[in-house]
Amino acid sequence: MTPITEVAGRRITLSNLGKVIHPATGTTKGELLHYYATVEAALLPHLRDRPVSFLRYPDGPGGQLFFSKNPPPGTPPWVATTPVPHTEDPRARQVMVQDLPSLVWASNLVVEFHTPQWTAAAPAVADRLVLDLDPGAPATVVDCCRVALHLRERLAADGLEPFAKTSGSKGLHLLVPVVPTPSERVSAYAKRLAVEAGAELPRLVTHRMTRALRAGKVFVDHSQNAAAKTTATPYTLRARERPAVSAPVTWEEVEACAAPADLAFLMGDIAPRLERYGELLGPLFDAGRAGDVP
């Protein structure tokens, strides 16, 4: 019998709760749902009011992975959606995960959560800037940390305050609260930062996406500031062999990072980290911490 649970008055059909999703650790789908329900107070503010894209991996990272922007078939009528028109479909809509019931429903699909840097109330007007630091082997997250510290100083010179999180894969993300600014302008500024970093740290940084140029360097990806792009949402699980999480980290941890394992966090690490540090990305929601984009 397919289990049905009630969450805040909403009846949600769950499926295959014993199915192993992350084979390296034997982590089941039921454990994934429990994780998301456990961290919902920290995760939901990062999802709320933003159109959500899903990277679905229902059979685990070794199975079919597919990106989904449209509301999936069978989306309950109580799950909020918002118009996100584009050239191919001017009537397109996307899901918004506004509350615990919609979070549990979405988690049952087995997804990575991806969100843009703007809210549905102000499409293409960013309230965050993101820099995705992606290491090209043999570079690692240790090298990303060196670049992050350089960019932290550079952003501070412009009156901006970055916050760091792991990508949940190999790299690091810097998130910066900004006064709402057109995405096009934020993108141009982010590109300028990436180009400057490449000029100042030529042996360590590249701003070019060409893979042949990225070996042994950190690619500072500025492209995710474009209005049509998304970034892995803080606290989302990633489609990896182990249940890795895109986890907020302190600047002290960034400074002290000496090995990739120092900034590798699984879902079981997150509740203790929240208890120890609180919500490290809370300042992203404080209008007083937002800076003007030069």
C-alpha positions in Angstrom: 0.0 0.0 0.0 1.3 3.5 -0.9 1.7 5.5 2.3 -0.2 8.8 2.6 0.9 11.3 5.1 -0.8 14.5 6.3 1.4 17.6 6.6 -0.1 20.8 8.0 -3.5 19.6 6.8 -2.4 18.5 3.3 -2.6 14.9 2.3 0.5 13.8 0.4 1.1 10.4 -1.3 4.6 9.1 -0.7 6.2 6.3 -2.7 9.1 3.9 -2.5 10.4 5.1 0.9 12.7 2.2 1.3 14.4 2.7 -2.1 18.1 3.3 -1.9 18.9 6.6 -3.6 22.5 7.2 -2.6 24.2 3.8 -3.0 27.6 4.6 -1.3 25.8 5.1 2.0 22.7 3.1 1.5 20.6 6.2 2.1 16.9 5.7 1.3 14.3 7.9 -0.1 12.6 8.0 3.3 15.7 9.3 4.9 15.9 12.0 2.2 12.4 13.1 3.1 13.2 13.1 6.8 16.3 15.3 6.1 14.3 17.9 4.2 11.6 18.0 6.9 14.3 18.4 9.5 16.0 21.4 7.9 12.9 23.1 6.5 13.2 26.1 8.8 16.5 26.9 7.3 15.8 25.8 3.7 12.3 27.2 3.1 13.3 30.9 3.2 15.7 30.3 0.3 13.0 28.6 -1.7 10.0 30.8 -0.8 8.7 33.2 -3.5 11.3 32.0 -6.1 10.4 29.8 -9.1 12.0 26.5 -8.5 13.7 24.3 -11.0 14.2 20.6 -10.2 17.1 18.3 -11.1 15.3 15.0 -10.6 17.2 11.7 -9.9 14.5 9.3 -8.8 16.7 6.2 -9.4 19.8 7.7 -7.8 22.8 9.4 -9.3 23.5 6.4 -11.5 20.0 6.5 -13.1 18.4 9.0 -15.4 18.8 12.6 -14.4 16.6 15.2 -15.9 16.0 19.0 -15.4 12.4 20.1 -14.9 11.1 23.6 -14.9 7.4 23.0 -15.7 5.2 21.8 -12.8 5.4 18.0 -13.0 2.3 16.0 -14.0 0.1 15.4 -10.9 1.2 18.6 -9.1 -1.4 19.1 -6.4 -3.6 22.2 -6.9 -2.5 23.6 -3.5 1.2 23.8 -4.7 1.8 27.4 -5.7 3.0 28.2 -9.2 4.1 31.5 -10.8 4.3 32.7 -14.4 7.8 32.5 -15.9 7.3 33.3 -19.6 10.0 32.6 -22.1 10.3 32.6 -25.9 9.4 28.9 -26.3 6.4 29.2 -24.0 5.0 32.6 -23.1 2.5 30.9 -20.8 5.0 28.8 -18.9 4.8 28.5 -15.1 7.0 27.1 -12.4 6.5 25.7 -9.0 7.1 27.7 -5.8 7.9 25.8 -2.6 6.2 28.0 -0.1 5.6 25.8 2.9 6.4 22.4 4.5 3.7 20.5 2.6 5.0 21.6 -0.8 8.5 20.9 0.4 7.6 17.3 1.3 5.7 16.9 -1.9 8.7 18.1 -4.0 11.1 16.0 -1.9 9.1 12.9 -2.8 10.1 13.5 -6.4 13.8 13.1 -5.4 15.2 16.4 -6.5 18.0 18.9 -6.3 16.4 22.4 -5.7 17.7 25.2 -8.0 16.6 28.8 -7.7 17.3 32.1 -9.5 18.7 35.2 -7.8 15.3 37.0 -8.0 11.9 36.5 -6.6 8.6 36.1 -8.4 7.5 39.5 -7.2 10.3 41.1 -9.2 11.4 38.9 -12.1 14.9 39.6 -13.4 15.6 42.0 -10.5 18.2 40.3 -8.4 18.5 40.5 -4.6 21.5 38.3 -4.6 24.8 38.1 -6.5 26.4 34.6 -6.9 29.9 33.6 -7.8 30.3 29.8 -8.4 33.9 28.8 -7.8 34.5 25.5 -9.7 37.9 23.8 -9.5 39.4 22.1 -12.5 41.5 19.1 -11.5 44.0 18.9 -10.0 42.7 22.0 -8.3 40.3 21.4 -5.4 38.0 23.2 -3.0 41.2 24.2 -1.1 42.1 26.4 -4.1 38.5 27.7 -4.3 38.9 28.9 -0.7 42.0 30.9 -1.7 40.0 32.5 -4.5 37.0 33.1 -2.1 39.2 35.0 0.3 40.5 37.2 -2.5 37.0 37.9 -3.7 35.8 38.6 -0.2 38.3 41.4 0.0 37.4 42.7 -3.4 33.7 42.7 -2.7 34.3 44.4 0.7 36.1 47.2 -1.2 32.8 47.9 -3.0 30.8 47.7 0.2 29.5 44.2 -0.4 29.4 41.3 2.1 29.7 37.8 0.7 28.7 34.6 2.5 30.0 31.1 1.5 28.5 27.7 1.0 29.8 24.5 -0.5 28.4 23.6 -3.9 27.7 20.1 -2.6 30.0 18.9 -5.4 33.6 20.0 -5.8 33.5 23.8 -5.3 32.3 26.8 -3.4 29.5 29.4 -3.9 29.7 33.0 -2.7 26.3 34.7 -2.2 26.1 38.4 -1.7 22.9 40.3 -0.6 22.4 43.3 -2.9 19.8 46.0 -3.1 17.4 44.9 -5.8 19.1 45.5 -9.1 18.3 44.4 -12.7 19.9 41.0 -13.3 21.7 42.3 -16.4 23.6 44.9 -14.3 24.4 42.3 -11.6 25.7 40.0 -14.3 28.0 42.6 -15.8 29.4 43.4 -12.4 30.0 39.7 -11.6 31.7 39.2 -14.9 34.0 42.2 -14.1 34.9 40.6 -10.8 35.7 37.3 -12.5 37.9 39.0 -15.2 39.7 41.0 -12.5 40.4 37.9 -10.4 41.8 36.2 -13.5 44.1 39.1 -14.2 45.3 39.3 -10.5 45.6 35.6 -9.9 46.5 34.3 -13.4 47.9 31.0 -12.2 44.9 30.2 -10.0 41.9 31.7 -11.7 40.1 31.7 -15.1 36.9 33.5 -16.0 36.5 31.5 -19.2 34.2 28.5 -19.4 36.4 26.6 -22.0 37.4 23.4 -20.2 40.8 23.3 -21.8 41.7 26.5 -20.0 40.4 25.3 -16.6 42.9 22.5 -15.7 44.5 23.3 -12.4 42.6 26.5 -12.0 39.4 27.8 -10.3 36.8 28.8 -12.8 34.9 31.9 -11.4 31.5 31.3 -13.0 29.6 34.6 -13.1 27.0 33.4 -15.6 24.5 32.2 -13.0 23.5 35.9 -12.4 21.7 35.9 -15.7 18.0 36.1 -15.1 17.4 32.8 -16.9 20.0 30.9 -14.8 19.7 29.2 -11.4 22.0 28.0 -8.7 21.8 25.0 -6.3 19.7 26.3 -3.4 21.4 26.3 0.1 20.8 23.1 1.9 19.7 21.1 -1.2 20.9 17.5 -1.5 23.0 16.8 -4.7 22.7 13.9 -7.0 25.9 12.2 -5.9 26.9 8.7 -4.8 26.8 10.1 -1.2 24.0 12.4 0.1 26.2 15.6 -0.2 24.6 18.9 0.7 25.2 22.5 -0.5 26.1 23.6 3.0 26.7 27.1 4.4 30.2 27.5 5.9 31.9 30.1 8.1 34.8 32.2 6.9 36.9 30.7 9.6 36.3 27.3 7.9 37.2 28.7 4.5 40.4 30.2 5.9 41.4 26.9 7.7 40.5 24.6 4.8 43.5 22.3 4.1 41.9 19.3 2.4 38.7 18.7 0.4 37.3 16.6 3.2 37.3 19.7 5.4 34.4 21.2 3.4 32.5 18.0 2.5 29.2 17.7 4.3 26.5 15.0 4.1 22.9 15.4 5.1 23.6 13.9 8.6 26.0 16.8 9.3 23.5 19.6 8.7 21.3 19.5 11.8 24.3 19.5 14.2 25.8 22.4 12.2 22.5 24.4 12.4 22.5 23.8 16.2 26.1 24.9 16.5 26.2 27.9 14.0 22.6 28.8 13.4 21.6 29.8 9.9 24.8 31.2 8.5 23.0 32.6 5.5 20.4 34.5 7.5 22.0 37.8 6.7 20.9 37.3 3.1 17.4 38.2 4.2 18.4 41.3 6.2 17.8 44.4 4.0 20.3 46.3 6.1 23.1 44.0 4.9 22.3 44.4 1.2 24.8 46.6 -0.7 24.5 48.6 -3.9 25.9 47.1 -7.0 28.6 49.4 -8.4 
